[in-house]
């Protein structure tokens, strides 16, 4: 899990973000400065905003960026994509809701179903396995 303190989130609430075993191992291999706990730095300081880099990446890829651009890409689009892939990977609706911080209102199934960290971690590993199988089978992700 990646644990975010309230000072590091838009809503001012602490959060837990599940990550796959592959991502965990990749992050562990990244070099770190001796005097800094942050993984991603820019000019020696913690990276706080990815918009400039995302805009440059979109421009380099020939993709429109931003909500005002026609078919413009935004970071939030990744939430839609990830939630869709999780559903296609068979991740339970309640587990997806907890991971994304969504409530299901008066859905009693959601209210009485306890989703713990292991459920969330299993969900990201299942989604990763789904994406690998799609890639290995030669299917195009935009057609599933």
C-alpha distance (Angstrom), angle and dihedral (degrees) to the residues before:
residue distance angle dihedral
X1 . . .
X2 3.75 . .
X3 3.77 108.2 .
X4 3.79 117.5 -153.9
X5 3.78 121.2 -164.0
X6 3.78 118.8 -136.4
X7 3.83 92.5 -103.9
X8 3.82 89.3 61.9
X9 3.82 98.9 53.4
X10 3.79 131.5 79.0
X11 3.81 92.4 -128.4
X12 3.80 94.2 46.5
X13 3.81 91.2 -119.3
X14 3.78 126.8 122.0
X15 3.81 113.8 -113.9
X16 3.78 141.5 -170.7
X17 3.79 116.7 -140.9
X18 3.81 116.2 -164.5
X19 3.80 116.2 -137.5
X20 3.78 130.6 -170.4
X21 3.78 123.0 -107.5
X22 3.81 89.0 -110.9
X23 3.80 92.8 55.2
X24 3.80 91.4 45.1
X25 3.80 90.8 53.9
X26 3.82 91.7 46.0
X27 3.81 92.2 51.0
X28 3.81 91.3 48.3
X29 3.81 90.0 56.3
X30 3.81 94.6 53.6
X31 3.80 114.4 105.6
X32 3.80 115.3 -109.7
X33 3.75 133.1 -161.6
X34 3.77 115.0 -113.0
X35 3.80 92.6 -126.5
X36 3.82 99.3 43.9
X37 3.81 133.8 68.7
X38 3.81 94.2 -164.9
X39 3.80 121.1 105.8
X40 3.80 98.9 -155.2
X41 3.78 119.6 48.4
X42 3.79 134.2 171.9
X43 3.79 116.3 -160.4
X44 3.80 88.4 -14.2
X45 3.81 95.2 -54.9
X46 3.81 129.2 104.5
X47 3.78 113.4 -90.1
X48 3.81 107.5 -114.6
X49 3.80 104.6 166.2
X50 3.80 127.5 34.4
X51 3.81 98.7 -175.3
X52 3.81 97.2 100.5
X53 3.80 92.4 48.5
X54 3.79 91.7 44.7
X55 3.81 90.9 50.6
X56 3.81 90.9 49.9
X57 3.80 90.7 47.9
X58 3.80 91.9 50.7
X59 3.81 91.2 48.2
X60 3.81 91.0 49.2
X61 3.82 89.6 50.3
X62 3.81 93.2 47.0
X63 3.82 91.9 -115.3
X64 3.79 125.0 136.7
X65 3.79 114.6 -114.3
X66 3.79 131.1 -149.1
X67 3.77 138.8 25.6
X68 3.80 92.9 -85.7
X69 3.82 93.6 56.4
X70 3.80 118.7 85.2
X71 3.83 106.0 -98.1
X72 3.80 87.0 -6.4
X73 3.79 117.6 177.2
X74 3.79 119.8 -124.7
X75 3.79 130.0 -177.1
X76 3.83 88.3 -116.0
X77 3.83 88.2 65.3
X78 3.80 87.1 73.2
X79 3.81 89.5 65.9
X80 3.81 90.6 58.3
X81 3.79 91.8 47.4
X82 3.80 94.4 45.8
X83 3.80 94.2 47.6
X84 3.81 90.2 49.7
X85 3.81 92.2 49.4
X86 3.81 90.0 48.1
X87 3.80 90.6 53.7
X88 3.79 91.0 48.4
X89 3.83 88.9 49.0
X90 3.81 89.1 57.3
X91 3.80 98.0 -107.5
X92 3.80 109.7 161.8
X93 3.82 117.0 -104.0
X94 3.81 92.7 -122.1
X95 3.80 92.6 50.6
X96 3.81 90.4 50.4
X97 3.80 90.0 49.7
X98 3.80 93.0 52.1
X99 3.81 92.9 47.0
X100 3.79 91.5 51.2
X101 3.79 95.2 40.8
X102 3.80 93.8 -116.9
X103 3.78 125.0 144.8
X104 3.77 123.0 -144.8
X105 3.80 94.6 -147.4
X106 3.79 112.9 -141.4
X107 3.80 95.0 -2.5
X108 3.81 100.6 134.5
X109 3.79 91.8 -161.6
X110 3.79 88.8 61.7
X111 3.80 93.5 42.4
X112 3.81 94.1 56.2
X113 3.79 99.3 34.1
X114 3.80 112.0 94.4
X115 3.81 111.8 -149.3
X116 3.79 111.9 -164.4
X117 3.81 134.1 -171.1
X118 3.79 92.9 -90.7
X119 3.82 89.9 56.7
X120 3.80 90.1 52.9
X121 3.79 93.8 46.1
X122 3.82 91.4 47.7
X123 3.81 88.1 50.6
X124 3.80 94.7 57.1
X125 3.81 91.5 44.8
X126 3.83 90.4 50.1
X127 3.79 90.6 49.3
X128 3.80 91.0 49.5
X129 3.82 90.4 50.3
X130 3.81 89.8 49.1
X131 3.80 91.8 52.2
X132 3.81 91.2 47.8
X133 3.81 91.2 50.9
X134 3.79 91.6 49.1
X135 3.80 90.1 50.2
X136 3.82 93.2 46.4
X137 3.80 91.8 49.6
X138 3.80 90.4 53.7
X139 3.80 94.2 -120.9
X140 3.75 117.3 149.0
X141 3.81 111.0 -119.1
X142 3.80 92.7 -140.5
X143 3.82 90.4 59.5
X144 3.81 99.1 53.6
